[in-house]
Amino acid sequence: MRADYTTNTKISITESGGWASADADALLFFTTEGEDRGSLPDLPEEIRAELDRLKWAGRFKGSTGEVTVLPAYGRLAAPYVIAAGLGAAPAGRDTLRLAAVQAAREAQRLGLGRLAVLLPEGAFPAEPPRGGTYAAPLAAQGTGGAGAAGGASVKAASVDGVQAEPQSVSGADARTAAGAPSTGSADERPAGAASAAKTVFTVAEGLLLGAYRIATYAREAKPRQELAAAQLFVQRDALNGEALQAAVAAAEAYAVATNYARDLTNLPGNLLLPSDLAKEAEKLAGQFGIACEVLNEQAIVERGMGALAAVGLGSANPPRMITLSYDGDPSSGEVLGLVGKGVTFDTGGISIKPAGGMEEMISDMGGAAVLLGLLIVVGRLKPRINLRIVIPAAENMPSGTAMRPGDVITTLSGRTVEVLNTDAEGRLILADGVTYAIEKGATRLIDIATLTGAVLVSFADVATSAQTNDDAFLASVLQASIQAGEKVWQLPNFPEYREMLRSTVADIKNAAAHKWAGAIMGGSFIEAFIEDKPWIHLDTGGTAWLWGDRGIDPKGGTGAMVRTLAEYICGAGHGA
């Protein structure tokens, strides 16, 4: 991880007229399946002919995610040309982002560190994932909802840095009502410039995400080629220096934050203890001038955080409660509380997990990694919003002092919990986390956690699950997920699930007697502590970690939901 939380890749903008003569290791362009290669007159005839031969041979059709690299035969300043496929036209934003990711990976694999990138023309709209519909939750945006705050007056921040005039919003504007800043519409700029800014954002973000490499600790590891520079060539009529540079800055913030969360998630458990997570939060806070509070094990007990204390009992490495406070809109009474699970290693405690695959449990602090990554976006883009980021951090280990099944613990809220399963520890520390966020002024809450293995039963490792008590609130986050290209799907939140968590010896138990609806039960437990405030629960138990590369996500930690939450809070990708 870079100490200054930036990227090693320099991204610049220039006019497309000089693309073919650029001084680079490779020229990169994007192509659809049916595109006429004659549309690239700047390329030598030999290269265009070779692309046609590859097409007819079925070796490169321009399909989604497909990449091919051709030698330039000494006819260009750059020794290679890279073609990245967009599939059938018209292509969407997710397809363009994936093409950039795959191109960056291939360039690094071949040792090509400097790219000259010809940006495709036209619009690349963001669309909901195929194979389903977001229509029902998104329809709630027009109905207000429990968390709507009618009549609020906010300033709209545009990604090009130009402040729009204050505007009145109604309860139907769920995004603003949820405490996130509104962003200026791309329609306020000329269509060409607006479309180009979105394309610049998407390609820059994709290149930086694709440049990610997991850290290696091998003594004899060979030096690896980094993506050193990417020069983005834009059509003259779309040039708007301020807007495009702002789009690059936003893309860098999103991608750096995601890659940072990936690095943090990939750290071995012996290199990331709860105290290390707290030190990292303090470093980030110092970098961006954000207030940070860390409570040690004594303070945790003194404050009455019995759930966090109980989870940490079995480890020689004591827990920490981390709080970061950002006040970007002092004139507003709205405060968004973000609570992330920070279990730096999870054995399951006394209810110990099977040995096979337990090494993945270095990722059980994935929620904390997302929120610390998000801090980079907030620190760099400075949105007008008030945040309380709370990260309860602990190790869940078995020992003679560990929490036992059957224990009854008292949480910060005063509610008592009967512990039936010590491997359902994430919801325990989140219970103290959401209560503390409320004490710190949160008026609405989002918690994010690698909470359950049960979410894999429902969605495999494809989608993040969501639960909420406020559909309008969730709808605004779903809109952000569509812009970010991350899959989120809503689970039901019926009161019957809460009834299943009733205990005969405490206020609530941390697991049901049966194994049904496990992902929902985890969220329902957390809801018992949110004091009827608007709330969303995001379970990344399937998406925070992958066993192999897939799409834009690498093997290991993925940083899933960094970009969705960044988009929800900042709206930079939407406004680009």
C-alpha positions as CSV (number, residue, x, y, z in Angstrom):
1,M,0.0,0.0,0.0
2,R,1.3,3.4,-0.9
3,A,1.8,5.6,2.2
4,D,0.2,8.6,0.4
5,Y,-2.8,6.6,-0.8
6,T,-2.3,7.5,-4.4
7,T,-1.6,5.6,-7.6
8,N,1.6,4.9,-9.4
9,T,-0.2,5.4,-12.8
10,K,-0.1,8.8,-14.4
11,I,-3.3,9.5,-16.4
12,S,-3.4,12.4,-18.8
13,I,-5.8,13.8,-21.4
14,T,-5.0,15.0,-24.9
15,E,-6.7,15.4,-28.3
16,S,-7.3,12.2,-30.3
17,G,-5.6,13.5,-33.4
18,G,-2.1,12.4,-32.3
19,W,-3.1,8.9,-31.0
20,A,-1.4,6.8,-33.8
21,S,1.9,8.7,-33.4
22,A,1.9,8.6,-29.6
23,D,5.2,7.7,-27.8
24,A,3.9,4.7,-25.8
25,D,4.6,1.0,-25.4
26,A,1.2,0.2,-26.9
27,L,-1.8,1.9,-28.6
28,L,-5.1,0.8,-27.1
29,F,-8.4,1.1,-28.8
30,F,-11.9,-0.4,-28.1
31,T,-14.0,-2.2,-30.7
32,T,-17.4,-3.8,-31.0
33,E,-18.1,-7.1,-32.6
34,G,-19.5,-5.7,-35.8
35,E,-17.3,-2.7,-36.1
36,D,-15.7,-2.0,-39.5
37,R,-11.9,-1.9,-39.0
38,G,-11.8,0.8,-41.7
39,S,-13.0,3.1,-38.9
40,L,-9.4,3.2,-37.7
41,P,-7.7,4.9,-40.6
42,D,-4.7,5.9,-38.5
43,L,-3.6,2.3,-38.1
44,P,-1.4,0.8,-40.9
45,E,-3.2,-1.4,-43.4
46,E,-1.2,-4.5,-42.2
47,I,-2.7,-4.2,-38.7
48,R,-6.2,-3.6,-39.9
49,A,-5.8,-6.6,-42.2
50,E,-4.5,-8.8,-39.3
51,L,-7.6,-7.8,-37.2
52,D,-9.8,-8.9,-40.0
53,R,-7.9,-12.2,-40.3
54,L,-8.3,-12.8,-36.5
55,K,-12.0,-12.0,-36.8
56,W,-12.6,-14.5,-39.5
57,A,-10.5,-17.1,-37.8
58,G,-12.6,-16.7,-34.6
59,R,-9.6,-15.6,-32.6
60,F,-10.7,-12.1,-31.9
61,K,-14.2,-11.0,-32.6
62,G,-14.4,-8.0,-30.3
63,S,-16.5,-9.9,-27.8
64,T,-17.0,-8.5,-24.3
65,G,-13.8,-8.7,-22.3
66,E,-11.8,-10.1,-25.2
67,V,-8.3,-8.6,-25.7
68,T,-5.7,-9.1,-28.4
69,V,-2.2,-7.7,-28.9
70,L,-0.6,-7.1,-32.3
71,P,2.9,-6.1,-33.2
72,A,3.1,-2.7,-35.1
73,Y,5.6,-4.0,-37.6
74,G,7.7,-0.9,-37.1
75,R,5.1,1.2,-38.7
76,L,4.2,3.1,-35.5
77,A,6.1,4.8,-32.8
78,A,4.5,2.3,-30.4
79,P,5.7,-1.3,-30.8
80,Y,2.3,-2.8,-30.1
81,V,-1.4,-2.3,-30.6
82,I,-4.0,-3.6,-28.2
83,A,-7.6,-4.1,-29.2
84,A,-10.2,-4.5,-26.4
85,G,-13.6,-5.9,-27.2
86,L,-16.9,-4.3,-26.2
87,G,-19.2,-7.0,-27.5
88,A,-22.3,-6.2,-29.5
89,A,-23.1,-2.5,-30.0
90,P,-24.4,-0.5,-28.2
91,A,-22.2,-1.3,-25.2
92,G,-22.8,-0.1,-21.7
93,R,-20.6,1.4,-19.0
94,D,-19.9,-2.0,-17.3
95,T,-18.7,-3.4,-20.6
96,L,-16.4,-0.5,-21.2
97,R,-15.0,-0.7,-17.7
98,L,-14.3,-4.4,-18.1
99,A,-12.6,-3.9,-21.4
100,A,-10.3,-1.3,-19.8
101,V,-9.6,-3.7,-16.9
102,Q,-8.7,-6.6,-19.2
103,A,-6.5,-4.4,-21.4
104,A,-4.5,-3.1,-18.4
105,R,-4.0,-6.7,-17.1
106,E,-2.8,-7.9,-20.6
107,A,-0.5,-4.9,-20.9
108,Q,1.2,-5.5,-17.6
109,R,1.5,-9.2,-18.4
110,L,3.4,-8.3,-21.5
111,G,5.5,-5.7,-19.7
112,L,3.9,-2.7,-21.5
113,G,3.8,0.1,-19.0
114,R,2.8,3.1,-21.1
115,L,-0.5,3.1,-23.0
116,A,-2.0,5.6,-25.5
117,V,-5.7,5.1,-25.3
118,L,-8.1,6.1,-28.0
119,L,-11.4,6.7,-26.2
120,P,-14.5,5.4,-28.0
121,E,-17.2,7.8,-29.1
122,G,-20.8,7.7,-28.1
123,A,-22.6,7.2,-24.8
124,F,-22.1,4.3,-22.5
125,P,-25.1,4.1,-20.2
126,A,-25.2,2.5,-16.8
127,E,-27.8,-0.3,-16.7
128,P,-29.1,-2.6,-14.0
129,P,-27.6,-6.1,-14.1
130,R,-29.0,-8.5,-16.6
131,G,-31.2,-11.4,-15.5
132,G,-33.3,-9.5,-13.0
133,T,-35.0,-6.3,-12.2
134,Y,-34.5,-3.5,-9.7
135,A,-37.9,-2.1,-10.5
136,A,-39.6,-2.8,-7.2
137,P,-37.1,-1.2,-4.9
138,L,-36.4,1.7,-7.2
139,A,-40.1,2.5,-7.5
140,A,-39.9,3.4,-3.8
141,Q,-38.0,6.5,-4.8
142,G,-41.2,8.0,-5.9
143,T,-43.1,7.2,-2.7
144,G,-41.1,9.0,-0.1
145,G,-40.5,6.4,2.6
146,A,-39.8,6.4,6.3
147,G,-36.6,8.2,5.9
148,A,-37.7,10.9,3.5
149,A,-36.9,14.5,4.5
150,G,-39.1,16.7,2.5
151,G,-38.3,20.3,1.7
152,A,-34.6,20.0,2.3
153,S,-32.4,22.6,0.6
154,V,-29.0,21.5,-0.7
155,K,-26.4,22.6,-3.1
156,A,-25.7,20.3,-6.1
157,A,-22.0,19.5,-6.6
158,S,-21.0,18.8,-10.1
159,V,-18.0,16.6,-11.0
160,D,-16.6,19.4,-13.1
161,G,-16.2,21.4,-9.9
162,V,-18.9,24.0,-10.8
163,Q,-21.4,24.4,-8.1
164,A,-25.0,24.4,-9.1
165,E,-27.6,26.7,-7.6
166,P,-29.3,25.5,-4.4
167,Q,-32.4,23.6,-5.1
168,S,-35.4,22.4,-3.2
169,V,-35.9,18.7,-3.0
170,S,-38.9,16.7,-2.0
171,G,-39.3,13.4,-0.1
172,A,-39.2,11.7,-3.4
173,D,-35.5,12.5,-3.8
174,A,-34.4,9.6,-1.7
175,R,-30.7,10.1,-2.3
176,T,-30.6,13.6,-0.9
177,A,-33.1,12.7,1.8
178,A,-30.7,9.9,2.8
179,G,-28.0,12.5,3.7
180,A,-25.9,12.1,0.5
181,P,-25.1,15.2,-1.5
182,S,-26.9,15.8,-4.7
183,T,-24.8,16.0,-7.8
184,G,-25.2,18.3,-10.8
185,S,-26.7,16.7,-13.8
186,A,-24.5,15.9,-16.7
187,D,-27.1,17.5,-18.9
188,E,-26.0,20.9,-17.6
189,R,-22.9,20.5,-19.9
190,P,-22.9,20.1,-23.7
191,A,-23.8,16.5,-24.6
192,G,-20.4,15.7,-26.1
193,A,-18.5,17.0,-23.1
194,A,-20.8,15.2,-20.7
195,S,-20.5,11.9,-22.5
196,A,-16.7,12.3,-22.8
197,A,-16.4,12.9,-19.1
198,K,-18.3,9.7,-18.3
199,T,-16.2,7.8,-20.7
200,V,-13.0,9.2,-19.3
201,F,-14.1,8.3,-15.8
202,T,-15.0,4.7,-16.8
203,V,-11.9,4.0,-18.8
204,A,-9.6,5.6,-16.2
205,E,-11.3,3.7,-13.4
206,G,-11.0,0.4,-15.3
207,L,-7.4,0.8,-16.2
208,L,-6.5,1.5,-12.5
209,L,-8.6,-1.4,-11.3
210,G,-7.0,-3.7,-13.9
211,A,-3.5,-2.6,-12.8
212,Y,-4.0,-4.0,-9.4
213,R,-1.6,-6.8,-8.3
214,I,-1.9,-8.8,-5.1
215,A,1.1,-8.3,-2.8
216,T,3.6,-11.2,-2.7
217,Y,5.9,-12.1,0.2
218,A,8.1,-14.5,-1.8
219,R,11.8,-13.9,-1.3
220,E,12.6,-14.5,-4.9
221,A,9.7,-12.8,-6.4
222,K,10.5,-11.1,-9.7
223,P,9.9,-7.4,-10.3
224,R,6.5,-6.9,-11.9
225,Q,5.6,-4.4,-14.5
226,E,3.3,-1.6,-13.3
227,L,1.0,0.5,-15.5
228,A,3.1,3.6,-15.4
229,A,1.1,5.9,-17.6
230,A,-2.1,6.1,-19.6
231,Q,-2.6,9.0,-22.1
232,L,-6.3,9.3,-22.9
233,F,-7.1,10.7,-26.4
234,V,-10.4,12.5,-26.7
235,Q,-12.2,13.9,-29.7
236,R,-11.6,17.7,-30.1
237,D,-15.3,18.6,-29.8
238,A,-15.5,16.8,-26.4
239,L,-12.5,18.5,-24.9
240,N,-13.4,20.3,-21.7
241,G,-10.2,20.4,-19.7
242,E,-11.8,21.1,-16.3
243,A,-14.5,18.5,-16.6
244,L,-12.2,15.8,-17.9
245,Q,-9.5,16.4,-15.3
246,A,-12.2,16.2,-12.6
247,A,-13.4,12.9,-14.1
248,V,-9.9,11.6,-13.9
249,A,-9.5,12.7,-10.3
250,A,-12.8,11.0,-9.3
251,A,-11.8,7.8,-11.1
252,E,-8.5,7.8,-9.4
253,A,-10.2,8.3,-6.0
254,Y,-12.6,5.4,-6.6
255,A,-10.0,3.0,-7.9
256,V,-7.3,3.8,-5.4
257,A,-9.8,3.3,-2.6
258,T,-10.9,0.0,-4.0
259,N,-7.3,-1.2,-4.5
260,Y,-6.5,-0.1,-1.0
261,A,-9.4,-2.1,0.4
262,R,-8.2,-5.1,-1.6
263,D,-4.7,-4.8,-0.2
264,L,-6.0,-4.5,3.4
265,T,-8.3,-7.5,2.9
266,N,-5.4,-9.5,1.6
267,L,-3.1,-8.9,4.5
268,P,-2.3,-12.1,6.4
269,G,-3.9,-12.3,9.9
270,N,-0.5,-12.1,11.6
271,L,0.2,-8.8,9.8
272,L,-3.2,-7.2,10.6
273,L,-4.3,-7.4,14.2
274,P,-7.1,-5.2,15.7
275,S,-4.5,-2.8,16.9
276,D,-2.9,-2.6,13.4
277,L,-6.3,-1.8,11.9
278,A,-6.7,1.0,14.4
279,K,-3.2,2.4,13.5
280,E,-4.1,2.3,9.8
281,A,-7.3,4.2,10.5
282,E,-5.3,6.8,12.4
283,K,-2.8,7.1,9.5
284,L,-5.6,7.7,7.0
285,A,-7.3,10.2,9.3
286,G,-4.1,12.1,9.7
287,Q,-3.6,12.1,5.9
288,F,-6.9,13.7,5.2
289,G,-7.5,15.8,8.4
290,I,-10.4,13.6,9.7
291,A,-11.1,13.1,13.4
292,C,-10.3,9.7,14.7
293,E,-11.0,8.0,18.1
294,V,-9.7,4.6,19.1
295,L,-10.9,2.9,22.3
296,N,-8.6,0.2,23.7
297,E,-9.8,-2.9,25.6
298,Q,-10.1,-1.2,28.9
299,A,-12.1,1.7,27.5
300,I,-14.4,-0.8,25.6
301,V,-15.3,-2.5,28.9
302,E,-15.7,0.8,30.7
303,R,-18.1,2.1,28.1
304,G,-20.2,-1.0,28.4
305,M,-19.4,-2.5,24.9
306,G,-20.0,-6.0,26.2
307,A,-20.5,-7.6,22.8
308,L,-17.2,-6.4,21.3
309,A,-15.4,-7.2,24.6
310,A,-16.9,-10.8,24.6
311,V,-15.8,-11.5,21.0
312,G,-12.3,-10.4,21.8
313,L,-12.0,-12.5,25.0
314,G,-10.5,-15.5,23.3
315,S,-7.6,-13.7,21.6
316,A,-4.2,-12.6,22.9
317,N,-4.7,-9.6,20.6
318,P,-7.4,-7.3,22.3
319,P,-10.2,-5.6,20.4
320,R,-10.5,-1.9,19.4
321,M,-13.4,0.4,18.7
322,I,-12.5,2.8,15.9
323,T,-14.5,5.9,15.1
324,L,-13.9,8.4,12.3
325,S,-15.9,11.7,12.1
326,Y,-16.2,13.7,8.9
327,D,-18.3,16.9,8.9
328,G,-18.6,18.0,5.3
329,D,-21.9,19.8,5.8
330,P,-22.1,21.5,9.2
331,S,-25.3,23.2,8.3
332,S,-27.1,19.9,8.1
333,G,-28.4,17.8,11.0
334,E,-28.3,14.7,8.9
335,V,-25.4,12.3,9.8
336,L,-24.9,9.0,7.9
337,G,-23.5,6.3,10.2
338,L,-21.3,3.7,8.4
339,V,-20.5,0.6,10.5
340,G,-18.0,-2.0,9.2
341,K,-17.2,-5.4,10.6
342,G,-13.5,-5.6,11.5
343,V,-12.8,-9.2,12.5
344,T,-9.2,-9.5,11.5
345,F,-9.3,-13.3,11.7
346,D,-12.2,-15.5,12.4
347,T,-11.7,-19.1,13.6
348,G,-15.3,-19.3,14.7
349,G,-14.2,-19.3,18.4
350,I,-15.4,-22.2,20.5
351,S,-17.9,-23.0,17.6
352,I,-14.8,-23.5,15.5
353,K,-14.9,-23.5,11.7
354,P,-13.7,-26.5,9.6
355,A,-10.0,-26.3,8.8
356,G,-10.5,-26.4,5.0
357,G,-10.6,-22.9,3.5
358,M,-10.1,-21.2,6.9
359,E,-7.3,-19.2,5.4
360,E,-9.9,-17.1,3.7
361,M,-10.9,-15.7,7.1
362,I,-8.2,-13.1,6.7
363,S,-11.0,-11.4,4.7
364,D,-13.5,-11.2,7.6
365,M,-12.5,-7.6,8.1
366,G,-13.8,-6.8,4.6
367,G,-16.4,-4.4,5.8
368,A,-13.8,-2.4,7.7
369,A,-11.6,-2.4,4.6
370,V,-14.4,-1.0,2.5
371,L,-15.0,1.9,5.0
372,L,-11.3,2.7,5.3
373,G,-11.1,2.7,1.5
374,L,-14.1,5.0,1.4
375,L,-12.2,7.4,3.6
376,I,-9.8,7.9,0.8
377,V,-12.6,9.0,-1.5
378,V,-14.1,11.3,1.1
379,G,-10.7,12.8,1.9
380,R,-9.9,13.5,-1.8
381,L,-13.3,14.5,-3.1
382,K,-14.7,16.2,0.1
383,P,-18.4,15.6,-0.4
384,R,-21.0,17.8,1.5
385,I,-22.1,15.1,3.9
386,N,-21.7,14.3,7.6
387,L,-20.3,10.9,8.4
388,R,-19.6,8.7,11.4
389,I,-17.6,5.7,10.5
390,V,-17.5,3.1,13.2
391,I,-15.3,0.0,13.0
392,P,-15.4,-2.6,15.8
393,A,-12.3,-4.7,15.5
394,A,-11.5,-8.0,17.1
395,E,-10.0,-11.4,16.6
396,N,-12.4,-14.4,17.1
397,M,-10.2,-17.1,18.6
398,P,-10.8,-20.2,20.8
399,S,-9.1,-20.3,24.2
400,G,-9.7,-20.9,27.9
401,T,-11.0,-17.3,28.1
402,A,-13.1,-17.3,25.0
403,M,-16.8,-16.6,24.8
404,R,-18.9,-19.8,25.1
405,P,-22.1,-21.0,23.6
406,G,-24.8,-20.4,26.2
407,D,-23.2,-17.2,27.5
408,V,-25.4,-14.1,28.1
409,I,-23.7,-10.8,27.3
410,T,-24.9,-7.2,27.8
411,T,-24.4,-4.9,24.8
412,L,-23.8,-1.2,24.7
413,S,-27.5,-0.6,24.1
414,G,-28.3,-2.4,27.4
415,R,-29.9,-5.3,25.5
416,T,-28.8,-8.7,26.5
417,V,-27.9,-11.4,24.1
418,E,-27.9,-15.2,24.5
419,V,-24.9,-16.6,22.5
420,L,-25.9,-19.8,20.7
421,N,-23.1,-19.8,18.2
422,T,-19.7,-18.1,18.8
423,D,-19.1,-18.1,15.0
424,A,-22.0,-15.6,14.7
425,E,-19.7,-13.0,16.2
426,G,-19.9,-10.4,13.4
427,R,-23.4,-9.4,14.3
428,L,-22.4,-9.1,18.0
429,I,-19.7,-6.5,17.4
430,L,-21.9,-4.7,14.8
431,A,-24.6,-4.4,17.5
432,D,-22.2,-2.4,19.7
433,G,-21.0,-0.6,16.5
434,V,-24.4,0.7,15.4
435,T,-25.3,1.7,19.0
436,Y,-22.0,3.7,19.2
437,A,-22.7,5.3,15.8
438,I,-26.1,6.5,17.1
439,E,-24.4,7.8,20.2
440,K,-22.1,9.7,17.9
441,G,-25.1,11.4,16.2
442,A,-26.0,9.1,13.3
443,T,-29.5,9.7,12.0
444,R,-29.4,6.9,9.5
445,L,-27.2,3.8,9.2
446,I,-25.5,1.5,6.7
447,D,-23.7,-1.5,8.1
448,I,-21.4,-3.6,5.8
449,A,-19.9,-6.9,6.7
450,T,-18.7,-10.3,5.6
451,L,-21.5,-11.4,7.8
452,T,-22.7,-14.9,6.7
453,G,-21.7,-17.9,4.7
454,A,-25.4,-18.3,4.2
455,V,-25.4,-15.5,1.7
456,L,-23.3,-17.7,-0.6
457,V,-26.2,-20.2,-0.6
458,S,-28.5,-17.6,-2.0
459,F,-26.2,-15.7,-4.4
460,A,-22.9,-17.6,-4.6
461,D,-20.1,-15.0,-4.8
462,V,-21.9,-13.0,-7.4
463,A,-24.0,-10.4,-5.5
464,T,-24.1,-8.5,-2.2
465,S,-27.3,-8.9,-0.3
466,A,-29.2,-6.0,1.2
467,Q,-31.8,-5.7,3.9
468,T,-33.5,-2.5,4.9
469,N,-36.4,-1.0,6.9
470,D,-36.7,1.9,4.4
471,D,-37.1,1.0,0.7
472,A,-36.5,4.6,-0.4
473,F,-33.2,4.7,1.4
474,L,-32.2,1.4,-0.2
475,A,-33.3,2.6,-3.7
476,S,-30.8,5.4,-3.6
477,V,-28.0,2.9,-2.8
478,L,-29.2,0.6,-5.6
479,Q,-29.0,3.5,-8.0
480,A,-25.4,4.0,-6.9
481,S,-24.6,0.3,-7.4
482,I,-25.9,0.5,-10.9
483,Q,-23.6,3.4,-11.7
484,A,-20.7,1.5,-10.0
485,G,-21.4,-1.8,-11.8
486,E,-21.7,-3.8,-8.5
487,K,-24.5,-6.3,-8.1
488,V,-26.7,-5.8,-5.0
489,W,-29.9,-7.7,-4.3
490,Q,-32.6,-7.1,-1.7
491,L,-33.6,-9.8,0.8
492,P,-36.9,-9.6,2.6
493,N,-37.1,-8.1,6.1
494,F,-40.4,-9.4,7.4
495,P,-41.1,-9.2,11.2
496,E,-41.4,-13.0,11.4
497,Y,-37.6,-13.3,11.1
498,R,-37.1,-11.1,14.2
499,E,-39.5,-13.4,16.1
500,M,-37.3,-16.3,15.3
501,L,-34.5,-14.6,17.3
502,R,-36.5,-14.4,20.6
503,S,-34.7,-15.8,23.6
504,T,-36.1,-17.2,26.8
505,V,-33.2,-16.0,28.9
506,A,-32.2,-12.8,27.2
507,D,-33.6,-10.0,25.0
508,I,-32.4,-11.7,21.8
509,K,-30.3,-14.7,20.7
510,N,-27.5,-14.4,18.1
511,A,-28.7,-17.3,16.0
512,A,-31.9,-19.2,15.4
513,A,-32.4,-22.8,16.5
514,H,-32.7,-23.8,12.8
515,K,-30.5,-23.0,9.8
516,W,-33.1,-21.5,7.6
517,A,-32.7,-18.0,6.1
518,G,-29.3,-17.6,7.7
519,A,-28.3,-14.4,5.8
520,I,-31.6,-12.7,6.7
521,M,-31.4,-13.8,10.3
522,G,-28.0,-12.0,10.6
523,G,-29.4,-8.8,9.3
524,S,-32.5,-9.1,11.4
525,F,-30.3,-9.4,14.6
526,I,-28.5,-6.1,13.7
527,E,-31.9,-4.4,13.1
528,A,-32.8,-5.0,16.7
529,F,-30.1,-2.4,17.7
530,I,-30.8,0.4,15.2
531,E,-33.5,2.2,17.3
532,D,-36.0,2.5,14.4
533,K,-33.6,4.7,12.4
534,P,-33.5,4.3,8.6
535,W,-31.1,1.4,8.0
536,I,-29.5,-0.7,5.3
537,H,-27.5,-3.9,5.9
538,L,-25.0,-5.1,3.2
539,D,-23.7,-8.6,3.5
540,T,-20.5,-9.1,1.4
541,G,-19.9,-12.6,2.7
542,G,-19.8,-13.8,-0.9
543,T,-18.4,-10.8,-2.8
544,A,-15.5,-9.6,-0.6
545,W,-13.3,-12.5,-1.6
546,L,-12.8,-14.6,-4.7
547,W,-10.8,-17.7,-5.3
548,G,-9.9,-16.6,-8.8
549,D,-10.1,-13.6,-11.1
550,R,-13.6,-12.8,-12.5
551,G,-14.6,-9.8,-14.5
552,I,-13.1,-6.7,-13.0
553,D,-12.4,-8.4,-9.7
554,P,-9.1,-10.1,-8.9
555,K,-8.4,-13.2,-6.9
556,G,-8.4,-12.5,-3.2
557,G,-9.9,-9.4,-1.7
558,T,-12.2,-7.5,-4.2
559,G,-13.0,-4.3,-2.4
560,A,-16.6,-5.0,-3.2
561,M,-19.0,-2.1,-2.4
562,V,-16.3,0.6,-2.1
563,R,-17.4,2.1,-5.4
564,T,-21.1,1.7,-4.7
565,L,-20.8,3.6,-1.4
566,A,-18.4,6.1,-2.9
567,E,-21.0,6.7,-5.7
568,Y,-23.8,7.0,-3.1
569,I,-21.9,9.6,-1.1
570,C,-20.1,11.5,-3.8
571,G,-21.9,10.8,-7.1
572,A,-18.8,11.5,-9.1
573,G,-19.2,8.6,-11.5
574,H,-22.8,9.5,-12.2
575,G,-22.1,13.2,-12.6
576,A,-19.0,12.6,-14.8
